Amino acid sequence: MKHIDRYILIPAALALLSLGSCNKGVTIESGSMQLAVDNDMCMTVSLTDCDKPLTQKSMADYLVLDEGTVNNFKLKSSDTRVSGDTTIYTLVGEAKMPYGGVIRKIETIEVNSRFPGMAVAQVQYVNQTERDLHMVKWVNHHFRVLDNGDTPAFWSFQGQSTIARADWILPVDSTFSQRNYMGMNDSDYGGGIPVTCLWRKEGGIAVGHVELSPRLVSLPVEKSKYDDYAQVSVESADESAPSFEQGDTVTTVRTFVSAYTGDCFAPLRQFSEYMQASGLKMPESEPAAFEPMWCAWGYEREATFAEILGTLPKVKELGIKWATVDDGYQIAEGDWDLDTRRFPGGDRDMIDLVKKIKSYGLKVQLWWAPLAADPGTQVLKEHPDFITLSKQQTPHYITWWDSYYLSPVDSGVVAYSRDLVDRFIEKYGFDGLKLDGQHLNSVHADYSAAHHPSCPQYGYEHLPSFFKMIYDESRSLNPHTVIQNCPCGCCMSFYNLPYTNQTVASDPTSSWQVRLKGYVYKALVPKTAYFGDHVELSDNGDDFASSFGIGAVLGTKFTWPRNNPKVKADYRLTPEKEVVWKKWFSLYNEKMLSTGEYVSGLYDIGYSRPETHVIRKDGTLYYAVYAPSFDGEIVVKGLEEGKEYDLYDYFNEVSLGRVKGPEAKVKCSFERSLLFQANEVKE
């Protein structure tokens, strides 16, 4: 048996299936999705309630070799069996090769009645030719999704992470191309959510993989302005061409396709539920994780104790419940001992600082950038083998921190990091950790002789276990510890989500990103505490409404009564701003919409305009409507048939009138946002 990266090569004799008579094709049904396979093993995806197929007929699963693309398969047999809730289809085909012999294709497609509209596939390719071959990649679920004349042609969710820190939900129109590689895309950036969703107004499809650890795949989306379709697929992404010798079998990772109506919320929710049913459980957030937060980062690395402690009376007055000690307390990234210039008394000073903050009735969070160590630090002098190495044996560099990557699977790194957790939580008394840095999302292939040199991707695939250690260790010391994972600007790795109980907008570049990230996390982890990050990062630096309306935890990094003189940015809480800040935090503590249920399926985050979100809390529906400027009718959906409701703009404290369910139109005018609740009229 051979093993090359994630491709499994086994003797062909172990993979052969007995062949029956030639089939005319197979139709696989899952909920309202129909997956039609013809005698050429070409596929079409349809929804029963759509007027036309979602996709063109195409060879959805094929193999690309150095010797050419193999996509000329003929269906030789099919078999169906039922096991519990799952119906398993096995399709066997062959492709005749010009150099003699065939490549056999054995595709297994599973449909589970608990996950309607979804099909999970795995494909094997057996080399029964007369020569040794070399594989470039395998491709699963390559579909051409048909344009239906919508504007834009499609909306999409694309879960990659790159230095561009681009939107995760975006239109696909005219000419478009994005690779969506789940490995490292830049020095610091990689990983993400291994799902691509592409939809038009009446429905769409999603593709991705369902392995229980990260895999090196791409999920490209392509569109030409001359075509009436966009293409999606799941592809292997090895850098080299592994040998595919006579008698060998290549096995793909387990991938899925789903078809749905509406936007990306439903397929993302179903993907997460499938993964959780497979063993990857998502946590429920601590009640404390839903409490509003203030961070000392407004003073940046030069923050003094006097500045932090001097701000706390105002923090408490505004109704904020958390304070974060941010970057700057340490000697350097990697040397996490306290900087004696700021902590001349050492650990005793930090312990006293935490106690003083808690004396205001606040909980305290500590910033930390694990897996990073600056050149020249003591930890690297003592443990040079901690760092990961490229194929050329040079250290991998974290550009943002000017640091080196530490291996998440090195036993020394794990022990060293566990000791730091013990110090932060048990010794210093912090109530939570803010794990920070885009480098947390993924790691490079590691060719260090000290770290699994026979499998350079070992660290990549086992990175989540590092965060599991932090999560478990923290909560063994304090069962109510809040762990925030903030991969700056990244689409957070799905595989790290089980080990954080506070997700975060992580340096959004716009208010739209605050909302779309919250939308995605609420689909994947319904009971997460989603932190909208510092309001100063939103549009105009004051858009609390985007966090509030999506059901996010409010946060701020204001300074008071003055800025740190070494910091150029101005985050002062002026008297004028204080009025606004106080109103938002008061409303937040009153309504706590972050603990409510996001109501999906009423509005399409792409096509519905103005953009609208709904939270259900204690039986009341809370609506949040967004547009740069709006004057017209909005549609209020989700009301109960026959019941009457008074619509109340709770921020401006004005009535929007009385309406009757299940759907109503309301004339309104607003700038940026409109927040209102629907109060049922009682007899």
VEXPAZA-646425 format. One line per 3 residues: number of its first residue (from 0); for each residue x, y, z of C-alpha. Coordinates in pm, whole numbers. Each point is the difference from the previous one (the first is absolute). Layout:
BEGIN
NUM) X:Y:Z | ... $
END
This chain:
BEGIN
0) 0:0:0 | 126:345:-94 | -92:330:158 $
3) 65:328:-182 | -135:303:186 | -379:-51:4 $
6) -18:-237:-295 | -45:-362:98 | 154:-247:-244 $
9) -86:-366:46 | 26:-304:-225 | -278:-14:-254 $
12) -110:-345:108 | -123:146:329 | -216:255:-176 $
15) -168:-210:-271 | -375:-41:7 | -192:-263:-188 $
18) -163:158:-301 | -358:-49:-99 | -167:87:-324 $
21) 41:346:-153 | -234:264:146 | -197:264:-179 $
24) 58:243:284 | -95:64:358 | -207:270:170 $
27) 92:68:360 | -251:193:209 | 62:176:331 $
30) -276:226:123 | -84:232:-288 | 338:-59:-169 $
33) 27:-231:-299 | 343:-117:-115 | -33:-158:-343 $
36) 287:-218:-129 | -9:-114:-364 | 179:-286:-176 $
39) 305:223:-58 | 13:65:378 | -88:363:-66 $
42) -212:166:269 | -273:260:27 | -122:161:323 $
45) -362:114:25 | -245:120:263 | -352:-137:-30 $
48) -150:346:57 | 223:180:-257 | -116:48:-356 $
51) 330:-109:-154 | 305:-195:117 | 250:177:220 $
54) 290:-132:-206 | 93:-104:-349 | 70:-367:-63 $
57) 372:-53:53 | 268:-245:111 | -6:98:366 $
60) 276:-228:130 | 319:-69:-194 | 375:-43:18 $
63) 272:227:-140 | 331:-172:-82 | 326:123:-142 $
66) -100:-217:-293 | -334:179:-47 | -344:45:153 $
69) -203:-319:51 | -368:90:-34 | -133:-246:-259 $
72) -152:-255:236 | -280:-237:-95 | -231:-134:268 $
75) 42:-378:29 | -206:-80:308 | -187:149:292 $
78) -111:-134:333 | -225:133:275 | -22:-110:362 $
81) -155:144:315 | 168:17:339 | -212:166:268 $
84) -75:359:-103 | 250:-16:-286 | -49:-113:-359 $
87) 332:-88:-165 | 41:10:-377 | 307:-159:-159 $
90) 72:94:-360 | 275:-172:-197 | 131:129:-329 $
93) 297:-36:-231 | 198:233:-223 | 194:-155:-288 $
96) 348:144:-30 | 186:56:-330 | 311:-173:137 $
99) -194:-318:82 | -218:-121:285 | -250:195:204 $
102) -29:219:307 | -280:-126:214 | -213:245:197 $
105) -186:-116:310 | -222:272:146 | -191:-40:325 $
108) -279:249:65 | -177:3:336 | -334:166:68 $
111) -114:27:362 | -367:70:71 | 103:218:297 $
114) 174:238:-243 | -245:53:-288 | 138:177:-306 $
117) 355:-124:64 | 209:-280:-154 | 345:-108:123 $
120) 238:-158:-251 | 337:-171:-15 | 166:-112:-321 $
123) 268:-261:-70 | 201:-21:-321 | 176:-328:-82 $
126) 292:-3:-244 | -63:-302:-224 | 200:140:-289 $
129) 326:-128:-144 | 220:274:145 | 85:189:319 $
132) -168:340:13 | 35:323:198 | -294:175:161 $
135) -38:379:-2 | -331:18:187 | -339:-155:46 $
138) -314:211:-45 | -336:-65:168 | -334:179:-52 $
141) 108:208:-298 | -330:163:-88 | -99:275:-237 $
144) -272:189:188 | -239:164:-244 | -68:372:-2 $
147) -371:78:25 | 13:365:-102 | 37:136:354 $
150) 195:315:86 | 265:-77:99 | 8:-340:-169 $
153) 87:-171:330 | 80:65:362 | 252:-221:176 $
156) 163:-101:324 | 371:-75:-47 | 191:-103:311 $
159) 365:66:-79 | 243:221:199 | 257:223:-170 $
162) 192:318:68 | -274:192:-185 | -237:-57:295 $
165) -280:4:-256 | -373:-51:52 | -115:-359:52 $
168) -341:66:-154 | 28:168:-339 | -164:23:-343 $
171) 117:-208:-296 | -74:186:-319 | 166:64:-336 $
174) 360:-130:24 | 98:-151:336 | 266:-236:131 $
177) 94:-105:354 | 199:-310:98 | -120:-48:359 $
180) 304:-205:100 | -24:-142:352 | 378:-10:52 $
183) 228:299:57 | -68:277:-252 | 246:257:133 $
186) 273:8:264 | -252:43:283 | -333:-94:-157 $
189) -166:-331:-74 | -272:-245:97 | -366:89:17 $
192) -336:-169:-44 | 18:-279:-262 | -332:87:-164 $
195) -99:201:-305 | -361:108:-50 | -124:145:-328 $
198) -361:103:-39 | -239:185:-223 | -336:134:119 $
201) -190:-327:-21 | 269:-235:131 | 361:-104:5 $
204) 256:-268:70 | 275:-42:257 | 310:-218:-25 $
207) 271:-78:252 | 173:-276:191 | -112:-177:318 $
210) 323:-140:141 | 40:48:375 | 331:185:-31 $
213) 133:260:-247 | 86:-121:-349 | 202:160:-278 $
216) -274:68:-252 | -115:292:-209 | -361:95:-67 $
219) 34:225:-306 | -275:221:-139 | 33:114:-361 $
222) -218:205:-233 | 56:150:-342 | -204:298:-113 $
225) -74:-194:-320 | -152:-302:178 | -348:-48:144 $
228) 137:-201:290 | 256:6:279 | 216:-299:92 $
231) 66:-148:344 | 193:-308:110 | 207:-163:273 $
234) 357:-81:-107 | 303:-158:159 | 287:245:29 $
237) 328:-187:31 | 309:188:-119 | 151:-303:-175 $
240) -130:-270:-232 | -10:-324:205 | 71:-322:-181 $
243) -306:-200:-102 | 152:-334:-88 | -159:-299:-167 $
246) -234:-170:246 | -24:301:234 | -318:168:119 $
249) -42:371:73 | -271:82:255 | -137:352:34 $
252) -101:161:326 | -370:-14:88 | -178:289:-165 $
255) -360:117:-23 | -242:181:-223 | -328:148:120 $
258) -281:187:-170 | -221:249:177 | -231:300:-30 $
261) 94:334:151 | 350:119:80 | 305:-165:161 $
264) -137:-18:356 | -183:-332:-41 | 284:-195:-168 $
267) 255:134:251 | -228:-102:288 | -48:-345:-153 $
270) 374:-44:-60 | 67:81:366 | -273:-234:120 $
273) 140:-279:-216 | 350:57:137 | -129:5:355 $
276) -190:-323:-58 | 333:-140:-123 | 171:94:326 $
279) 117:362:-28 | -207:163:277 | -54:375:30 $
282) -3:153:349 | -268:210:162 | 134:333:115 $
285) 30:100:363 | -257:258:116 | 293:233:73 $
288) 106:-19:-365 | -314:198:-92 | 92:294:222 $
291) 129:322:-163 | 374:66:-11 | 249:284:24 $
294) 358:-45:-118 | 307:202:97 | 125:-18:-361 $
297) -113:358:-53 | 317:88:189 | 191:-260:-208 $
300) 328:-157:114 | 99:305:204 | -301:-26:232 $
303) 89:87:359 | -161:-140:311 | -119:349:87 $
306) -176:28:-338 | -165:-341:32 | -111:45:360 $
309) -103:360:-65 | -238:-109:-276 | -177:-267:206 $
312) -245:231:182 | -135:108:-339 | -2:-362:-124 $
315) -211:-102:298 | -227:305:-32 | -84:-97:-360 $
318) -112:-348:111 | 294:-185:-155 | 89:-325:180 $
321) 344:-98:-139 | 341:166:-22 | 280:-135:-221 $
324) 370:40:73 | 143:7:-351 | 338:-32:-173 $
327) 301:161:169 | 26:-164:341 | 254:-259:-120 $
330) 371:19:-76 | -65:-119:-358 | -219:-241:-196 $
333) 124:-335:122 | 156:134:320 | -318:47:198 $
336) 169:97:324 | -103:347:112 | 189:303:-127 $
339) 177:129:313 | -18:358:-127 | -375:-17:47 $
342) -11:-272:267 | 300:67:224 | -153:-225:263 $
345) -38:-288:-244 | -295:-235:31 | -115:172:318 $
348) -71:316:-199 | -217:-184:-252 | -189:-179:276 $
351) -65:337:166 | -113:155:-329 | -253:-279:-57 $
354) -130:39:356 | -40:376:-42 | -194:-45:-325 $
357) -224:-258:165 | -63:239:289 | -215:198:-246 $
360) -221:-304:-46 | 155:-76:-338 | 124:-326:-148 $
363) 348:9:-151 | 129:-143:-328 | 364:-31:-108 $
366) 131:38:-355 | 239:-274:-118 | 153:-95:-337 $
369) 90:-369:38 | 216:-185:-254 | 206:314:-71 $
372) 354:70:121 | 217:296:-95 | 354:-59:-127 $
375) 249:23:283 | -246:-84:276 | 108:-217:289 $
378) -245:-274:-91 | 163:-42:-343 | 350:13:143 $
381) -90:-286:232 | -222:-189:-248 | 97:71:-362 $
384) -185:-315:-107 | -332:159:95 | -28:184:-333 $
387) -142:-140:-324 | 219:-15:-310 | -56:26:-373 $
390) 122:-261:-246 | 313:215:-33 | 45:-24:381 $
393) -68:369:58 | -235:109:281 | -359:83:-85 $
396) -56:366:69 | -306:170:149 | 24:334:-174 $
399) -254:181:220 | 185:-72:326 | 353:-12:-147 $
402) 11:-345:157 | 62:-363:-79 | -267:-270:-4 $
405) 14:-253:281 | -110:-356:-72 | -345:-74:147 $
408) 86:-371:27 | 344:27:160 | -30:-147:351 $
411) 225:274:138 | -210:277:-155 | -317:-160:137 $
414) 147:-32:352 | 138:355:-10 | -339:136:-113 $
417) -188:-202:262 | 222:150:270 | -85:347:-128 $
420) -372:-78:20 | 50:-110:361 | 183:324:76 $
423) -260:223:-166 | -310:-168:143 | 107:-148:332 $
426) 284:224:115 | -101:339:-140 | -376:-62:33 $
429) -120:96:-348 | -357:-101:-88 | 62:-39:-371 $
432) 256:-5:-279 | 1:189:-328 | 202:-219:-238 $
435) 110:238:-273 | 164:-13:-341 | -86:-115:-352 $
438) 276:-261:32 | -227:-197:237 | -220:-110:-288 $
441) 242:-238:-174 | 367:-100:-26 | 242:-66:-282 $
444) 129:-343:-98 | 279:-68:249 | 320:-168:-116 $
447) 183:19:332 | 171:-328:87 | -135:51:352 $
450) -366:-1:-109 | -134:-295:-201 | 228:50:-304 $
453) -164:-295:-178 | -331:191:3 | 57:378:-37 $
456) -375:64:21 | -31:-166:342 | 7:335:180 $
459) -256:145:-243 | -244:-283:60 | 50:-10:378 $
462) 3:374:71 | -349:-20:159 | 137:-229:271 $
465) 218:290:120 | -306:217:54 | -180:-290:164 $
468) 286:-12:252 | -37:372:77 | -378:-27:29 $
471) 4:-310:220 | 285:119:221 | -156:343:54 $
474) -336:-143:94 | 151:-263:226 | 140:289:206 $
477) -312:216:-28 | -305:-176:-147 | -145:337:-107 $
480) 305:124:-191 | -84:187:-322 | 230:-86:-290 $
483) -15:242:-293 | 180:-108:-317 | 72:306:-214 $
486) 177:-95:-327 | 32:360:-120 | -181:52:-328 $
489) -32:-374:-63 | -296:-220:-72 | 55:-202:316 $
492) 97:-363:-51 | -309:-212:50 | 217:-252:184 $
495) 99:253:267 | -360:96:73 | -63:-288:246 $
498) 266:145:228 | -121:357:39 | -308:120:185 $
501) 12:354:-137 | 28:58:-374 | 94:346:-121 $
504) -17:227:-303 | 382:11:25 | 101:336:-144 $
507) -288:64:-241 | 73:244:-280 | -362:121:-14 $
510) -335:-22:172 | -107:-239:-276 | 273:-237:116 $
513) -125:24:359 | -341:-114:-121 | 104:-266:-251 $
516) 246:-162:242 | -268:-13:266 | -238:-153:-253 $
519) 248:-277:-81 | 90:-78:362 | -366:-9:103 $
522) -60:-254:-276 | 294:-219:106 | -19:40:380 $
525) -357:108:89 | 72:49:373 | 326:188:-41 $
528) 70:332:166 | 103:202:-304 | 207:307:89 $
531) -40:279:-256 | 349:127:91 | 78:360:91 $
534) -264:235:-139 | 286:229:-103 | 68:-249:-284 $
537) -350:45:-148 | -114:258:-254 | 60:350:138 $
540) 136:-162:317 | -343:10:166 | -224:-259:-170 $
543) -128:-185:306 | -315:-84:-196 | 179:-251:-221 $
546) 109:-202:304 | -322:53:192 | -237:-101:-279 $
549) 189:-316:-101 | 0:-115:363 | 366:71:72 $
552) 167:87:329 | 87:370:13 | 359:114:48 $
555) 208:316:7 | 357:115:57 | -66:362:95 $
558) 253:203:194 | -93:237:283 | 49:274:94 $
561) 290:36:-246 | 204:-203:-250 | 340:-148:59 $
564) 237:267:-138 | 197:-264:-194 | -307:-118:-194 $
567) -103:186:-317 | -361:-122:-20 | -265:183:199 $
570) -237:-229:187 | -101:245:274 | -347:-37:142 $
573) -107:359:-46 | -312:128:179 | -189:-18:-330 $
576) 108:-360:-63 | -70:-98:358 | -370:74:-45 $
579) -13:-238:-298 | 220:-270:159 | -208:5:320 $
582) -326:-41:-188 | 125:-298:-202 | 149:-186:295 $
585) -312:68:206 | -219:-139:-278 | 231:-297:-40 $
588) -19:-95:367 | -375:46:-6 | -74:-215:-304 $
591) 297:-240:-24 | -85:-90:-359 | 333:-184:-20 $
594) -160:-279:207 | -299:-25:-233 | -58:-228:-298 $
597) 95:118:-347 | -307:-58:-221 | 113:-122:-341 $
600) -184:-50:-326 | -201:324:4 | 242:218:-195 $
603) 283:-70:-244 | 319:171:117 | 100:52:-362 $
606) -315:74:-196 | -233:150:262 | 25:378:2 $
609) 8:177:230 | 210:-256:191 | -205:-138:290 $
612) 73:-223:299 | -234:-140:265 | 63:-116:357 $
615) -259:-180:213 | 36:66:373 | -255:-95:266 $
618) -271:-44:-264 | 56:343:-160 | 140:59:-347 $
621) 268:270:-32 | 71:134:-350 | 315:176:-119 $
624) -4:166:-343 | 311:144:-166 | 63:228:-298 $
627) 217:308:-59 | -322:197:-39 | -357:-123:-42 $
630) -340:152:-67 | -274:-240:-101 | -180:-316:105 $
633) 159:-282:193 | -152:-347:25 | -46:-138:350 $
636) 6:-380:-15 | -33:-277:255 | -312:122:181 $
639) -267:-248:101 | -301:-39:-227 | -294:214:108 $
642) 171:165:297 | 46:374:39 | 325:167:102 $
645) 113:344:104 | 335:78:-160 | 220:207:230 $
648) 331:169:-83 | 161:-53:340 | 312:207:-66 $
651) -185:316:-105 | -300:-88:218 | -263:48:-271 $
654) -285:-214:-132 | 10:-131:-356 | -366:-94:3 $
657) -217:-308:40 | 17:-289:-248 | -152:-344:-45 $
660) 185:-327:-65 | 134:-197:-169 | 159:276:-211 $
663) -36:375:-12 | 137:299:-188 | 106:306:195 $
666) 95:343:-133 | 314:135:165 | 303:220:-48 $
669) 339:-38:165 | 374:50:-31 | 233:-299:54 $
672) -232:-213:215 | -345:-51:145 | -54:-220:306 $
675) -350:-91:115 | -193:-272:177 | -338:-155:-74 $
678) -217:2:313 | -298:-230:-25 | -329:177:72 $
681) -175:-186:281 | -376:-12:16 $
END
